[in-house]
Amino acid sequence: MALDELKSAIPDYAKDLRLNLGSVIGNSDLPKQQLWGTVLACAIASRSPKVLRELEPEAKANLSPEAYTAAKSAAAIMAMNNVFYRTRHLLSDSEYGTMRAGLRMNVIGNPGVEKVDFELWSLAVSAINGCGQCLDSHEQVLRKAGVDRETIQEAFKVASVIQAVGVTLDSEAHLAE
């Protein structure tokens, strides 16, 4: 199992990450599609080749082809949106916030899966990428759709652990060079 491979690669000084990785994936209350879509989108967003290489096959095995593509789409569109909206938010000139974005984001309106799943994956990627405006926007859409805070927190717990594992393993790989 790739998850076990990934856990065994985590150094002892980061044992908490090993335990958390097993917990957030192995003991998650998220439905299978929400969990594995979150895992895949976050593995992509982590930018860690090892994390993606280890988690992608299991995600693919647990997702329909449509959900697999949609999770990758969430990572892709949020890579763009998180930079754009975070930058607009961080600039002190509020005029940028009134300007038309002019960027295509059609996949958000028609992701090929349940809107709630796509929004959850987008929120998790936004957590990794640190865009407060996107986090607020996706959280509000999820709450209006009846998603409880525990489910939303579960998604960003997955995001935080996958990101931390990626940073740790990539750092170790660079130190070993």
WONORLIN-V440026 format. One record per pair of residues at least 6 apart in sequence whose ideal C-beta (glycine too) atoms are under 7 Angstrom apart, sorted by the first residue. I is the first residue (numbers start at 0). J is the second residue. D is the distance in Angstrom with one decimal. If there is no record, write none. Layout:
I,J,D  I,J,D
This chain:
1,53,4.4  1,54,6.3  1,56,5.8  1,57,5.2  2,24,6.1  2,57,6.5  4,53,5.6  5,20,6.7  5,50,6.8  5,53,4.2  5,54,6.8  5,164,6.8  6,17,4.9  6,20,5.7  6,21,6.0  8,168,5.9  9,16,5.4  9,17,4.3  9,164,6.4  9,167,6.4  9,168,6.9  10,171,6.1  13,167,4.9  16,160,6.5  16,163,5.3  16,164,5.4  16,167,6.1  19,160,4.6  20,160,5.4  20,164,5.7  23,156,5.2  23,157,4.9  23,160,5.0  24,38,6.3  27,34,4.9  27,153,6.2  28,153,6.3  29,37,6.9  29,150,6.7  29,153,5.4  31,61,5.7  32,62,6.3  32,66,5.3  32,116,6.0  33,116,5.5  33,119,5.7  35,58,4.6  35,61,4.0  35,62,5.1  36,62,6.2  36,66,5.5  36,69,6.8  36,70,3.9  36,116,5.8  36,120,5.0  37,119,6.4  37,120,5.6  37,123,4.9  37,154,5.2  37,157,4.9  38,54,5.6  38,58,5.3  38,157,6.3  38,161,6.8  39,54,6.9  39,55,6.4  39,58,3.8  39,67,7.0  39,70,4.2  39,71,6.8  40,70,4.6  40,73,4.7  40,74,4.4  40,120,4.2  40,123,6.1  40,124,5.2  41,123,5.3  41,124,6.5  41,127,6.1  41,157,6.0  41,158,4.8  41,161,4.3  41,162,7.0  42,50,5.1  42,51,4.6  42,54,4.5  42,55,6.4  42,161,5.9  43,51,6.2  43,71,6.5  43,74,3.8  44,74,5.2  44,124,4.5  44,127,4.4  44,128,6.4  45,127,6.5  45,161,5.4  45,162,5.2  45,165,3.6  46,165,6.9  47,165,3.0  47,168,6.2  47,169,5.2  49,168,5.0  50,161,6.2  50,164,5.9  50,165,4.3  50,168,6.7  59,67,5.5  62,70,6.7  65,111,4.7  65,112,5.8  66,112,5.1  68,111,6.3  69,110,4.7  69,111,4.8  69,112,4.3  69,117,5.7  70,120,5.5  72,106,4.7  72,110,6.3  73,117,5.7  73,120,3.9  73,121,5.0  73,124,6.0  74,124,5.4  76,104,6.0  76,106,5.3  76,107,6.4  77,121,5.3  77,124,4.0  77,125,5.7  77,128,6.5  77,133,6.8  79,102,6.6  80,104,6.8  80,133,5.9  81,125,5.6  81,128,3.7  81,130,3.9  81,133,5.5  83,100,6.6  83,102,6.4  84,130,5.5  84,132,4.5  84,133,5.4  85,129,6.6  85,130,4.1  85,132,6.8  87,95,4.7  87,96,5.5  88,131,6.4  88,132,4.7  110,117,3.9  115,141,6.5  115,144,5.2  115,146,6.0  118,137,5.1  118,140,5.0  118,141,5.2  119,141,6.4  119,154,4.9  121,137,5.0  122,134,6.3  122,137,3.9  122,138,6.1  122,141,6.7  122,151,6.7  122,154,5.9  122,155,6.8  123,154,4.4  123,155,5.9  123,157,6.2  123,158,4.1  125,133,4.0  125,134,4.9  125,137,6.2  126,134,6.4  126,155,4.3  126,158,4.3  126,159,6.8  127,158,5.1  127,162,4.9  138,151,6.0  141,151,5.7
